[in-house]
Amino acid sequence: MGECLRGKKIVKSLRSLRLLGERLRIYSTERRFKVMDRYVCTVCGYVYDPAEGDPEGGIKPGTKFEELPDDWTCPVCGAEKDQFEKE
């Protein structure tokens, strides 16, 4: 009987650890994306959000504005990077 209770406690502990690990991973991901600055196109108002990237332009989520290729342009109006200001 004692063996069964010990096994249940271990399973419960493992579930708790897995949930904690998942929460930490989510928190870490959210924190990483929140620290990155967003930039606004001064021509049309489009906001480049690093958390979203520019999937249609081939830019993956998590890409900082500074890491965008030099030839990247606003997906809405075509303005160049120098037409963007930090939000």
Helices and strands as residue ranges (DSSP letters): H 2-35, E 39-41, E 47-48, G 55-57, G 65-67, G 81-83, E 84-86
